[in-house]
Amino acid sequence: MTDRTVDRLNGITPSALDLIGNTPLIALDRLWKGPGRLLAKCEFLNPTGSLKDRSSLFMITKARESGKLNDGDPVIEVTSGNQGGGIACVTAVLGHPFTVAMSKGNSPQRAIMMKALGANCILTDQVNGKPGNVTADDVAAAEEAAMKVKDEIGAYYVDQFNNQTNWLAHYEMTGPEIWRQTAGKIDAFLIGCGTGGCFVGTSKFLKEKNSNIKCFVVEPEGCQPIEGCTITKPLHLLQGSGYGCVPTLFKPELYDGTMAVSDEDAVKYRKLLGQKEGLYCGYTTGANIAAAIKLLQSGKLPKDAVVVTILCDSGLKYPE
Ligand SMILES: Cc1ncc(COP(=O)(O)O)c(C=O)c1O
């Protein structure tokens, strides 16, 4: 028996990578008393406090398995913070130097965490957003900075927006976990889209199990490109999602509709989650809950419907 097998038998976790995924599914019965039930995946319990740890694990380990990334090779990525934090965790454990570019409009807490995990952080000035409101142009500026450094240091570019192993993480982990934890009793799933990885991977798995499950995207009010609307409000609080364009990874055949959420409702439900459920999460989580409740009230689902959404990240990642 290897030392690692003995460790596992003794209940010792071999590394932070083994803390990724298998998050609890919590019933928000105090926040939503019915009809129907609202359940949520506790993604803030991943090691760097967000759902993006899953895709970070997949994108790096699959690149290693395919030979695109070898032991000790440098890695580079563009992030709004959560993906960078996740990759910083994975590269720290696997021994890859990591450089990350991020717009200064994202919360400074995220840069502090990435640096603490050994990442070299390049912070770029905002183009047309403002602190807490990051636009597609702000992300493009961070991407440009990363591309300059990429060639200089010969780094492997993770490229979350185009990397197919991003959504695969949710197809192989998040979807199966939700299916198992609900024993297949789920009527609808919903989440916002950044890269679209979580929506696509989770929805694809769930619809393959039961094609009657409805999958909705949460979009910021006035910034609903997936719904096909003209963008009237590109600045919003839902950092990490709602970049104002349909993500490359998006698969329209999985999409049953958009639930639009205002900043005010995201703030309101983020607060209620803390006060009624004792859970401190970020703004997109508030938006997901607002959207889930709107859906439960909409009459679009059966009366006893079970709706599952995602508690995307920890509230500690945001300045108040
Ligand atoms: C904080 C945060 N990051 C990222 C995402 C998006 O994840 P993905 O890139 O898988 O679409 C979300 C979705 O709502 C989010 O809330």
The ligand as an SDF file (V2000), in Angstrom:
LIG
                    3D

 16 16  0  0  0  0  0  0  0  0999 V2000
  -18.0080   35.2510   -9.2000 C   0  0  0  0  0  0  0  0  0  0  0  0
  -18.2430   34.5070  -10.4610 C   0  0  0  0  0  0  0  0  0  0  0  0
  -17.2370   34.1470  -11.2310 N   0  0  0  0  0  0  0  0  0  0  0  0
  -17.4880   33.4960  -12.4040 C   0  0  0  0  0  0  0  0  0  0  0  0
  -18.7500   33.2030  -12.8180 C   0  0  0  0  0  0  0  0  0  0  0  0
  -19.0080   32.5570  -14.1190 C   0  0  0  0  0  0  0  0  0  0  0  0
  -18.4960   31.3380  -14.2190 O   0  0  0  0  0  0  0  0  0  0  0  0
  -18.1860   30.8130  -15.6860 P   0  0  0  0  0  0  0  0  0  0  0  0
  -16.9080   31.4600  -16.1010 O   0  0  0  0  0  0  0  0  0  0  0  0
  -18.0550   29.3320  -15.5150 O   0  0  0  0  0  0  0  0  0  0  0  0
  -19.3000   31.2220  -16.5600 O   0  0  0  0  0  0  0  0  0  0  0  0
  -19.7640   33.5390  -12.0650 C   0  0  0  0  0  0  0  0  0  0  0  0
  -21.1110   33.2360  -12.5130 C   0  0  0  0  0  0  0  0  0  0  0  0
  -22.0830   33.7870  -12.0630 O   0  0  0  0  0  0  0  0  0  0  0  0
  -19.4990   34.1930  -10.8650 C   0  0  0  0  0  0  0  0  0  0  0  0
  -20.4660   34.5360  -10.0750 O   0  0  0  0  0  0  0  0  0  0  0  0
  1  2  1  0
  2  3  1  0
  2 15  2  0
  3  4  2  0
  4  5  1  0
  5  6  1  0
  5 12  2  0
  6  7  1  0
  7  8  1  0
  8  9  2  0
  8 10  1  0
  8 11  1  0
 12 13  1  0
 12 15  1  0
 13 14  2  0
 15 16  1  0
M  END
$$$$
